[in-house]
Amino acid sequence: MSRQTPSQSTGLTTNETPNLEEIRSRSAELHKRLIRDGFYQAQRAQPDVQPAASEAETTTLTWRISPEPFWITAEELRAIEELGSHLLSFYTALNRLYFASVRGSQPPWVSRYLDLGKPETQVEYGRMNRFKQHLPGIIRPDLILTDNGWIATELDSVPGGIGLTGSLSRHYSEMGHPIIGGPNGMIDGFARMIRSVSGSPNPNLAIIVSEESKDYRPEMRWLGQQLNAMGLKTFMIKPEETRFTEDGLTVMDRTTAVPIDTVYRFFELFDLKNIPKSELILYSARKEKVKITPPAKTYLEEKMAFALFHHPALRAFWLEALGEKTDAALMRILPKTWVLDPRDVPPHAVIPGLMIRERPVSRWQELTSLTQKERRFVIKPSGFSEQAWGSRGVVVGHDLPEKEWAQALNDAQGRFARSPSILQEFHGGRKVSVWYDDPAEPQPKLMSGRVRLSPYYFTADGKAELGGILATICPLDKKLIHGMTDAVMAPCAVKNNQRSKN
């Protein structure tokens, strides 16, 4: 992808004379609007007073507010827009690879890897012919801006931040900024995706949010309100609020039982055993009483997909399935990744593509004695694990002492059969600067940090269209970039409304 030069703007720079009063005023207005939307919780005069039940799920202030968007170039926007079709092709090819492996026309070890640690019932469900072509309705990569361009550290098909990005996009747009996707890009994209999944212009939608994902209920509630306002009947509910009949699923709207046509699944597949009525929800989908997205396919949510993409034994498949242009585009941004399989490699073989001091590696044990500078690797749980989201379970090699790094490698291999892990190259982010305001501080501040962009692509009618981009900028001392108290989060825009030429 394109590379941003130091001369290009990424927000207010030290060369500009900032108007601190304007920064504080804009940030305060955004803060007020986010409280109104239910994302922030207003400070109380009596902190010991317990919130009302309706307020108990409201997320408190958890990030720093910038007075302006995060700026990217028109060239970068064009590349990010094109990335959507490449990633949709990647999911399509991964789905095809899995079934080809099950049939035996591609190596059987591929599907064995992807099915590791999954209950047999979920494996069987994901293989059902009626769901064979189903793909995620939303695709969100995490893109890290490095000195050499963008790197996609992972893909998420059950992403958080949909409502948050929608709310931020609307408010920054209303304050005069040329936000990518515009004020309603996230809402319109989500509605378009749901209508495509349901096959109906007016479906009844249930956004089902599990207890584990309860922190996201405020933003999903906001999203549901916006969908209802545009005429798409939507209920944001807990799993236990669904009702099952022979005709399918219903939800109570005051005193009336309303049939549900489509379910947006905002719960993780590894957590099904803890989700009330999950079996009935999936049973209704299996009996074609309701459409569900993203599909309950565990193999499409595996982080080891990047390892399969880079595996030399599968190179011919990927090139044929993706085409040269998409294959080359993904090769540039998907970091080298390996499955931490503890089984011995034959004496005449090596771990493909893994080099230490210019020589190939044949045993994971060789990595335990690397110097801190050489440990530029990350260990991640691969998908089907409670540690596989929100940066949980992620280990950064050069951030650990040698003994702890060796232990992390050994622990990951020990979990292989029930919860495999991956090893991935670490790519450090490039330094950027953003303004933010904290009311508790005497004046706004310019923060140096590293940025992650999270573009949201909504799929409909075989296309993946960009609805908006959320930027998360973390201080330089943070190795992992994710939503946190110290992070600045803002939607993205192109400076001076400059658009790329088609």
C-alpha positions in Angstrom: 0.0 0.0 0.0 1.0 3.6 -0.3 3.5 5.2 2.0 2.9 8.5 3.8 5.8 10.8 3.7 6.8 13.0 6.7 5.7 16.1 4.8 2.1 14.9 4.6 -0.3 16.0 7.2 -1.5 13.6 9.9 -3.4 16.2 11.9 -2.2 19.5 13.5 1.6 19.6 13.4 4.2 21.4 15.5 4.7 23.7 12.4 1.2 25.1 12.8 0.2 27.5 15.6 -2.8 25.7 17.2 -5.7 27.6 18.7 -5.9 25.9 22.1 -9.2 27.5 22.9 -10.7 26.1 19.7 -9.2 22.7 20.4 -10.8 22.7 23.9 -14.1 24.0 22.6 -14.3 21.4 19.8 -13.3 18.5 22.2 -15.8 19.6 24.8 -18.6 19.6 22.2 -17.6 16.1 21.0 -17.5 14.9 24.6 -21.0 16.3 25.2 -22.3 14.6 22.0 -20.8 11.2 22.9 -22.4 11.4 26.4 -25.7 12.0 24.6 -25.2 9.0 22.4 -24.5 6.8 25.4 -20.8 6.2 24.8 -19.5 8.4 27.7 -20.9 8.7 31.2 -21.3 12.2 32.6 -19.5 12.8 35.8 -21.7 12.7 38.9 -21.7 15.2 41.7 -22.2 12.3 44.1 -19.8 9.5 43.0 -21.2 7.1 45.6 -24.7 7.1 44.0 -25.3 3.9 42.1 -26.3 4.4 38.4 -29.8 3.4 37.3 -30.2 0.1 35.6 -30.5 1.8 32.2 -27.2 3.5 32.8 -25.3 0.4 34.2 -24.2 -0.7 30.7 -23.0 2.8 29.6 -19.3 2.8 28.8 -17.4 5.4 30.7 -14.7 7.7 29.2 -12.1 5.3 27.9 -10.2 7.3 25.3 -8.8 10.8 24.6 -10.8 13.1 22.3 -9.1 14.8 19.3 -10.6 18.0 18.0 -10.2 16.8 14.4 -10.1 13.6 12.4 -7.0 11.6 11.7 -5.8 12.7 8.2 -4.7 10.4 5.5 -3.8 11.1 1.8 -6.1 10.6 -1.2 -3.6 8.0 -2.4 -3.9 6.1 0.8 -7.7 6.3 0.7 -7.7 4.8 -2.8 -5.5 1.9 -1.6 -7.7 1.3 1.4 -10.8 1.4 -0.7 -9.3 -1.2 -3.1 -8.2 -3.4 -0.2 -11.9 -4.2 0.5 -12.2 -6.3 -2.7 -8.9 -8.0 -2.0 -10.0 -9.0 1.5 -13.3 -10.3 0.2 -11.5 -12.4 -2.3 -9.2 -13.6 0.5 -12.2 -14.8 2.5 -13.8 -16.4 -0.6 -10.5 -18.3 -1.3 -10.1 -19.3 2.4 -13.6 -20.7 2.4 -12.9 -22.6 -0.9 -9.5 -23.9 0.5 -11.2 -25.3 3.6 -13.8 -27.3 1.6 -11.2 -28.4 -0.9 -9.0 -29.7 2.0 -12.0 -31.6 3.5 -12.6 -33.2 0.1 -8.9 -34.0 -0.3 -8.2 -31.9 -3.4 -6.0 -29.7 -1.3 -3.8 -30.9 1.6 -5.8 -32.5 4.4 -3.7 -30.8 7.1 -5.2 -27.5 6.2 -8.7 -28.3 7.5 -7.2 -30.3 10.4 -5.4 -27.2 11.4 -8.5 -25.0 11.1 -10.6 -27.5 13.0 -8.2 -27.9 15.9 -9.9 -27.5 19.3 -13.4 -27.0 17.9 -16.3 -29.0 19.1 -17.5 -31.6 16.5 -21.0 -30.0 16.4 -19.5 -26.7 15.4 -17.3 -28.3 12.8 -20.3 -30.1 11.3 -22.4 -27.0 11.3 -19.8 -25.0 9.4 -19.6 -27.6 6.8 -23.3 -27.8 6.0 -24.0 -27.3 2.3 -26.7 -24.7 2.9 -24.1 -22.4 4.4 -21.3 -23.4 2.1 -21.0 -20.0 0.2 -21.8 -17.8 3.3 -19.1 -15.2 4.1 -18.8 -12.5 6.8 -21.0 -9.4 6.2 -18.4 -7.1 7.7 -14.6 -7.2 7.2 -12.3 -5.2 9.4 -8.6 -5.4 9.1 -6.2 -3.8 11.6 -3.7 -1.8 9.6 -0.5 -0.5 11.2 1.2 2.4 9.6 4.9 1.5 9.4 8.0 3.2 7.8 7.3 0.9 4.8 3.6 1.3 4.4 0.6 -0.5 5.9 0.7 -3.9 7.6 -2.5 -5.9 8.4 -1.9 -7.5 11.7 -5.2 -9.4 11.6 -8.7 -9.6 10.3 -11.9 -9.5 12.3 -15.3 -10.6 11.0 -17.1 -9.9 14.4 -15.6 -6.5 15.0 -16.4 -4.0 17.7 -16.4 -0.3 17.0 -19.2 -0.3 14.4 -21.5 2.0 16.4 -18.7 4.0 17.8 -17.2 4.7 14.3 -20.7 5.6 13.1 -21.3 8.1 15.9 -17.8 9.7 15.6 -18.2 9.9 11.8 -21.5 11.7 12.2 -20.3 14.2 14.8 -17.0 15.1 13.1 -18.9 15.5 9.8 -21.4 17.8 11.4 -18.5 19.9 12.7 -17.4 20.5 9.1 -14.8 17.7 8.5 -14.8 15.7 5.3 -15.1 12.3 7.0 -14.5 9.2 4.9 -17.9 7.6 4.4 -19.7 10.8 5.4 -22.0 11.1 8.4 -24.0 8.0 7.6 -21.5 5.7 5.9 -21.4 3.1 8.7 -25.2 3.0 9.2 -26.0 2.9 5.4 -23.3 0.2 4.9 -24.6 -1.9 7.8 -28.2 -1.6 6.5 -27.1 -2.5 2.9 -25.3 -5.6 4.2 -28.3 -6.8 6.3 -30.7 -6.4 3.4 -28.4 -8.4 1.2 -28.1 -11.2 3.8 -31.8 -11.3 4.4 -32.8 -11.1 0.7 -35.5 -8.6 1.7 -35.7 -4.8 1.6 -37.5 -4.7 4.9 -36.3 -7.5 7.2 -36.8 -7.6 11.0 -33.3 -7.6 12.4 -32.1 -8.8 15.9 -28.6 -7.7 16.9 -27.8 -10.3 19.6 -25.0 -9.2 22.0 -23.7 -11.8 24.5 -22.8 -11.2 28.1 -19.1 -11.5 27.3 -19.6 -8.7 24.7 -21.7 -6.5 27.0 -19.2 -3.6 26.8 -20.3 -3.2 23.2 -24.1 -2.9 24.0 -24.1 0.9 24.2 -22.7 1.2 20.6 -24.9 -1.5 19.3 -27.9 0.1 20.9 -27.0 3.4 19.2 -26.6 1.5 15.9 -30.1 -0.1 16.3 -31.6 3.3 17.0 -30.2 4.7 13.8 -31.3 1.7 11.8 -34.8 2.1 13.1 -34.8 5.7 12.3 -34.0 4.9 8.6 -36.8 2.3 8.5 -35.0 -1.0 9.2 -36.8 -2.6 12.1 -34.1 -3.5 14.6 -33.9 -4.9 18.1 -30.7 -4.9 20.1 -31.2 -7.8 22.5 -29.5 -10.3 24.8 -29.5 -13.9 23.7 -32.0 -14.9 26.4 -34.5 -12.4 25.1 -35.1 -14.4 21.9 -38.1 -16.7 21.8 -38.2 -19.9 19.8 -41.2 -21.4 18.0 -41.7 -23.9 15.3 -41.9 -21.0 12.9 -38.6 -19.5 14.0 -37.3 -16.8 16.3 -39.3 -13.9 17.8 -38.7 -11.0 20.1 -41.2 -9.1 22.2 -41.9 -5.6 21.1 -43.8 -4.4 24.2 -46.7 -6.9 24.2 -46.3 -8.2 20.6 -44.2 -11.1 19.4 -42.3 -9.9 16.3 -40.8 -12.6 14.0 -37.1 -12.2 13.3 -35.9 -12.6 9.7 -32.2 -11.9 10.3 -29.7 -12.1 13.2 -26.5 -10.1 13.4 -24.3 -12.3 15.6 -22.3 -10.2 18.0 -21.0 -13.1 20.1 -18.0 -15.4 19.7 -18.2 -19.0 18.6 -15.8 -20.2 21.4 -18.4 -18.8 23.9 -21.4 -20.7 22.6 -21.7 -23.0 25.6 -22.1 -19.9 27.8 -24.7 -18.2 25.6 -28.4 -18.8 26.5 -30.4 -20.2 23.6 -27.4 -20.3 21.3 -28.4 -23.8 20.1 -32.0 -22.6 19.3 -30.6 -19.6 17.4 -28.3 -21.9 15.3 -31.0 -24.5 14.9 -33.3 -21.8 13.4 -30.6 -20.8 11.0 -30.0 -24.5 10.1 -33.7 -25.0 9.4 -33.6 -21.8 7.3 -36.1 -20.0 9.6 -33.7 -17.1 10.0 -30.6 -15.8 8.3 -27.5 -15.2 10.5 -24.4 -13.2 9.9 -21.5 -13.5 10.3 -21.9 -17.2 9.5 -21.0 -19.7 12.3 -17.9 -20.9 10.6 -15.0 -21.2 13.0 -12.4 -21.6 10.2 -13.2 -18.2 8.8 -12.3 -16.6 12.2 -8.8 -18.2 12.5 -5.8 -16.0 12.7 -3.7 -18.9 11.3 -5.2 -18.0 7.9 -2.2 -15.7 7.4 0.1 -18.7 7.9 -1.8 -20.6 5.3 -1.5 -17.7 2.9 2.3 -17.7 3.2 2.8 -21.5 3.2 4.8 -22.5 0.1 2.8 -25.7 -0.4 -0.3 -23.6 -1.0 1.2 -20.9 -3.2 -0.2 -22.3 -6.4 -3.7 -22.4 -4.9 -3.7 -18.8 -3.7 -2.3 -17.4 -6.9 -5.0 -19.3 -8.9 -7.8 -18.4 -6.5 -6.9 -14.7 -6.0 -5.3 -13.7 -9.3 -2.0 -12.0 -9.6 -3.1 -8.5 -8.6 -4.9 -9.5 -5.3 -2.2 -12.0 -4.4 0.5 -9.3 -4.8 -1.5 -6.8 -2.8 -2.0 -9.2 0.1 1.6 -10.3 -0.1 2.7 -6.8 0.6 0.5 -6.3 3.7 0.0 -9.7 5.4 2.9 -10.3 7.8 4.7 -13.6 7.7 3.0 -16.0 10.1 3.5 -19.5 11.3 1.4 -22.1 13.2 3.2 -23.1 16.4 2.8 -26.8 15.8 5.0 -28.6 18.4 5.5 -31.7 16.3 9.0 -32.5 15.1 10.0 -31.4 11.7 11.8 -34.1 9.7 15.6 -33.8 9.6 15.6 -32.9 6.0 13.0 -30.1 6.3 12.7 -26.6 7.8 9.9 -24.3 9.0 9.1 -22.5 5.7 10.2 -18.9 5.6 11.5 -18.7 9.2 15.1 -17.5 9.3 17.5 -16.7 12.1 20.9 -15.1 11.4 20.4 -15.9 7.7 19.9 -19.6 8.3 16.6 -21.6 8.2 15.0 -22.8 11.4 13.8 -26.4 11.8 12.8 -26.4 15.5 10.9 -23.8 17.6 13.4 -24.4 20.4 15.9 -22.4 18.3 13.9 -19.3 19.0 14.2 -19.4 22.8 17.9 -18.2 22.7 17.3 -15.2 20.5 18.6 -11.8 21.7 16.0 -9.2 22.6 16.7 -7.4 19.3 16.1 -10.7 17.4 12.9 -11.4 19.1 10.8 -9.3 16.8 7.9 -11.7 16.9 4.4 -11.8 18.4 2.6 -14.9 19.8 -1.2 -14.9 19.4 -4.0 -17.3 20.3 -5.5 -18.3 17.0 -9.2 -17.5 16.9 -11.1 -20.1 19.0 -10.2 -18.8 22.4 -11.4 -16.3 25.1 -7.8 -14.9 24.8 -8.1 -14.3 21.0 -9.7 -10.8 21.0 -9.0 -7.3 22.4 -5.2 -8.0 22.5 -5.7 -10.6 25.2 -3.2 -13.3 25.2 -0.8 -11.5 22.8 2.9 -11.8 23.7 5.5 -9.4 22.2 8.9 -11.2 22.1 11.2 -8.2 22.4 9.1 -6.9 25.4 10.0 -9.9 27.5 13.1 -11.3 29.3 14.6 -14.3 27.6 13.2 -16.8 30.2 9.6 -15.4 29.9 9.9 -15.5 26.1 11.0 -19.1 26.2 8.2 -20.0 28.5 5.6 -18.3 26.3 6.8 -20.3 23.3 6.6 -23.5 25.3 3.1 -22.7 26.7 1.8 -21.9 23.2 3.0 -25.3 21.9 1.6 -27.1 24.9 -1.9 -25.7 24.1 -1.7 -26.7 20.4 -4.2 -29.5 20.4 -7.0 -27.6 22.2 -6.1 -24.0 21.3 -3.4 -23.5 18.7 -1.3 -20.3 18.5 0.5 -18.5 15.8 3.9 -16.8 15.6 3.9 -13.6 13.6 6.5 -11.0 12.6 6.3 -7.8 14.6 6.1 -4.6 12.7 6.6 -1.4 14.7 4.4 1.6 13.8 5.7 4.8 12.5 5.6 7.9 14.7 2.6 10.3 14.2 1.4 13.3 16.1 -2.2 14.2 17.2 -3.8 16.8 19.3 -6.2 15.8 22.2 -7.8 17.5 25.1 -8.2 16.2 28.6 -10.4 18.6 30.7 -8.4 17.6 33.8 -5.2 19.1 32.2 -4.4 22.8 32.1 -4.4 22.8 28.3 -4.7 20.5 25.2 -1.6 18.5 24.3 0.1 17.2 21.2 0.7 13.5 21.6 3.3 11.4 19.7 2.2 7.9 19.1 1.6 5.1 16.6 -1.6 4.5 14.7 -3.8 1.6 13.8 -6.5 2.2 11.1 -9.6 0.0 11.2 -11.5 0.3 8.0 -15.0 -1.2 8.0 -16.0 -2.9 4.7 -19.7 -4.0 4.3 -20.3 -6.8 1.9 -23.4 -6.8 -0.3 -24.1 -8.4 -3.7 -20.6 -9.7 -4.1 -18.9 -6.4 -3.3 -17.1 -5.0 -0.2 -17.6 -1.2 0.2 -15.9 1.0 2.7 -18.2 2.6 5.3 -15.7 4.4 7.5 -12.3 4.2 9.1 -11.5 4.4 12.8 -8.0 5.6 13.8 -6.5 4.5 17.2 -3.4 6.3 18.2 -1.5 5.0 21.2 1.5 6.6 23.0 4.9 5.5 21.9 5.6 3.5 25.0 2.7 1.1 24.1 3.8 -2.0 22.1 0.3 -3.0 21.2 -2.1 -0.5 19.6 -5.7 -0.9 20.7 -8.5 1.0 22.4 -7.3 2.1 25.8 -7.6 5.1 28.2 -4.4 6.7 26.9 -5.4 6.3 23.2 -6.8 8.9 20.9 -9.6 7.6 18.7 -11.1 9.5 15.8 -12.5 8.9 12.4 -10.4 9.4 9.3 -10.6 12.1 6.6 -8.7 13.3 3.6 -7.1 16.7 4.0 -9.0 19.5 2.1 -11.5 17.0 0.9 -9.1 15.8 -1.7 -10.3 12.6 -3.2 -8.4 10.1 -5.3 -9.1 10.0 -9.0 -10.7 6.8 -10.4 
